């Protein structure tokens, strides 16, 4: 997805940290500290050989209880995720991946093949992952990814995310796509001077940032803008319809709107409708006419997976599920 000559400009260390803040809900004093980082267990024939933490390094395995289910292992070390690797699994991964790639393969096709090899190795018992087994990861076809990118950001066009706070451009990320992949990744340090003075109203300032992106990089295909608090509120596991509602209320400004956004936003709105109908039935109870409503809801529930399956067949992945998994990894 990245071109061989991709350039990255307009980022400081602080700006990279600010990008991470977009998908990290604000901390609440009354909320307990969430687990962070991960723990890796290396085993041989079911025996614990090595234990590593991404936060504190090597952990003592002598006397450590084993076997443990991965959720228990993560909880014991206050980690958000856990992996069990069998000895030699990484070597098998490298060998199998090396046998399948060719010099003519694109970065995208190599990445997708690597994910497929991971899935096979997990099925063979080479490793286990919690809380997201590789078998549940969406692995689209290369054609599906290219089609999705074409609908969101065609070749020669630019996509940007702009985040505002207190009337200023808090951070931004602009990507330009060429025939070889993404050839430019530009941050706010390059865009702020081109945008000039802002009005303090992010709905109006979105246009100024969009104009700045076009002056710096080229024609804009997709722009997504909003306040930091809005992006953070939508991070994690938002309720059904949250993204669609934010767009309708212009808490999230989409300008211009790429055709490819209609699908995930439509699915989000559809799930919100289904959730609302179910809530209505649960509130008023069954019987009489509501029994027919319950049957209607049941029909919708059976039909929704078929609709989503059709979308997955066309695109190769569920865009909402992918989005939820990406933004849910806050603090990991």
N, C-alpha and C positions, 0 to 999 in steps of 0.2 A: 504493500500500500504506500510505502515511502519510495520516492524516486532515489536513484543512486546519488544524485547531487543535491539532495534536500538541504535547504538552509534554514537555520533557526535564529531569529533575531528578536530583540525587544523584550528580553526576559532578564530579570535579576533573580537572585535567590529568593527575595521576598515575593516576587511575582509568581514564582513556581509554587511557593507555599500558599499564596492566595488562591491559586487555581484549586488546590486541594480543599480549601475552605468552602468552595461552592457546594460540594456534595457532603459536607459534614454539618449536621444539625447543631445549632448552638448549644453549648453545655448548660445544664441547669444545676444550680447549687444543690437542690434537694434530691437530684437524681444520683444514684450510686455510680461509681466509676465503672465504665464498660471494659470488658476484657480487650486486650490489644495484642497485636503480633501473633505469632504462631509457634508451634512446637513440632519437631520432627523426630520420629523414632525410627532407628535403623535396626532391623531384626534379621536373624538367621535361623531358619527352620522354627520360627515362633519364639525364639529367645531374643531378649533385648540386648543389643550390642552397643548402641550409642544413643544419646538423647541430646538434642540441641534446641535452644530457644533463640528466636530471632531478636529477642531483646537482651538476653543476658548470656548468650553463648552456650558453651558446653555445660550440660547438667549431669549431676552424678546419677548413674544408672544402678550402682550397687545398692541393693536393698529396695529398689523402686518396684512397686507392685506391677506385675505383668503376668498374663495379658490384661489389657484394659481396652474397653471400647473407646473409640476416638473422642466422643463427647466427654467422657470421664477424664481422659488424658488432658484435653484442653482445659476443662474446669479445674483440674488439679494444679495446673500451672498458669491459670488466669489468662488463657490465650483465646483468641477468637477463632482460630482454625488449627487443625492437626493433620499430620500426614504420617503414615507408616510406610517406610521403604524397605524392601527386602534387599539384602546384599546382592550386588550385581545387576540390580534393576536399571540403574542409570547407564551402565555399559550396554545393556540390551536395548535401551532406548536409543542411545547414540548409534549403535550398529544398525538397528532396524530403520531408523530415519535416514542414515547415510546410504543405505541400499536403495532407497526409493526416490531420492531427489536427483535431479539432473541439472547440469549447468544452465540449461535453457529455461528452467522453471522461474516464474516470477516470485517476488517476496511473498505475495499473497498466497500463491499455490503452495509454497514451502511451509508457510504458517499453518494452513489448513491441513496439510499432510502431517505436520508435527502433532496437531491436535488429534488426528485420527490414530496415530501411533500411540499417543498417550492413552486414548480410550481402549485400544487393544491390549496394551500392557496392563491396564487396570483390570480388564476382564480376565487376564491370565494370572492375576494375583500378584503382580509385581509391586503394587503399592495400593494404598487406600487413602482417600481424601475425605475430610469432613470440614465444613458442612455441605460442600458442593461436590459430590462425586463427579468425575469426568464424564461418566455415562449420561449425566443430566445437562452437560454443557451443550448449548446450541452450536453445531458445527455446520454452517451452510456450505453450499457448493460455491466454487469460484464465480460461476456465472451469476448466481444469486447475489453475491456481494457486489459484483460489478454493476448489476442492474439496480440494486439499491443505491449505490453511490451515484449512478447516472441520474436517478430520480431526485436525489438530494443535492448533489453538487456535480454537474456535468464537467467534462474536460474543458479547461480554460476558465473556469469560474471559481468563486471563493465562497466559503462558508465561515461565519463568525458567531461567537458567543460573547456578548458584552454584559458585564455585571456592574451595577451601580450601587453606591452607598453614600448617603448624605450629599447627594447632588454631584458627586464626582464619579469618574470611571474607576471603579475599584480594581477590576482586572478584565482581561479580554484574551481571546484565543482565536486567531484567524488562520484558516488553512486554504491553500491554493492547490488545485488539482491540475496536473498535466497528463499527457498521454502515458507517461512512465510512472505515474503515481503522484502523491503529494510532494510538491517540490518546494514549498515555502510554508513555514510555521512562524507566525509573527505574533508578538505579544504586545501588551499595552504601552510599553516604552516607545514603540514606533508609532502607535496610533494616537496617543494623547496629543502630541504636537500638531498632527494633521487634523485632528478634530477641533482644535481651537477651544475657545471659551464655551462652556456648557451652560445651559439655562437653569439647571437644577431639577428639571422635570424629566425623568428618565424616558417617559413616553415620547417626548419631543427630542431628547438628546440621542435616542436610538437612531434617528435619521442622520444626525451629525456624525456619529460613529460609523454608520454605514457608508456615508460619503467619504470619510477618511480611509476606510478599507479599500474603496474603489480607487482612490488616488494612490495608495501605497502598493496595492497588489493587483487590482483589476476588477472586472465586472463581478458583482455580488449575486450569488444564487440563493443563499439562505442566510438570514440573520435572526438571532434569538437573543432577546434582551430582557432584563428584569433586575430587580433589586436583590442584593445578597440575601436578605431575610426570606425572600420568596423562594429562591433556589434552595436554600437550606431547609425550608419548610417542606419542600417537595422531595427532599432527599430521603433515602431509606426506603420505607414501604408506604407510600402515600395511599390514601383510600381510593377506591375506584372513581374515576372521573376527575381526580384532582388536577391533572395536567390539562385536560380539556377545559375544565372550569377556569383555570388560571388564564388560558389563552383567550377564552370568550370574554372574561372580565378585563382583559388587557393587563393583568398583573404580570403576565409574560407576553412580550411583544414579539410577534413573528413578522418580520419585514425585511426582504420579501419572503413569501411563504413558498417553499418548494413543494411540488406535487406529492413527493414521497412522504410528507408529514401527514397527509390526510388519513393514511392507513392506521398508524399507531394512535393518533388522536381519536379517530372514529372507534377503534376498538376500546379505548379507554372510556369514551362516552357510553358505548354499548354495555360495558361491564358495570358502569355506574347505574344505568337504567335497570339492569337485572338486579343489582343490589337493592335499589330503591323499591322495586316490586316485591322482592322477598321481605324487605322490612315492613312494607304495608301489610302483607299477609300475616306476618308474625305478630304485628301489633293488634290486629282486629280478630285474629283467630280464624279457625276453619268453620265449615258448615255453610249450607245454603249456597248463595252465589259465590262466596269466597272459596268454596271447595273447587268451583270451576276455575277460579283465579289461581289456586294452588296448582291445579293441573296445567294451567297456562305457564306458570313459572317452571314447573317440572319440564314442560316441553321446551321452554327457552333454555333451561339448563342442559338438556340433551342436545339442543341445536347449536349452542355456543361452541362446544368442542369441535363440532363438525365444521363450523365457520372458521375457527382458528386453525384447524387442521388444513383447510383449504388454503388459508393464507400462508401457512408454513410450507405447503407443497409448492406454492408459487414463488415464495422468497427464499425458502430453505431455512428460515428461523422465525421465531416469534419475537418481533421487535419490542413488545412491551416487557416480556420476560427478560430479554437481554438488557434493556434499559434499567429495569429494577435491580438486576444483579450487579450492574456496574455501579450504580449510585449507592447501593447498600453496603459497599465495602469501605465505608467511612471509618477512619481510624485504624484500619488493618495494617 
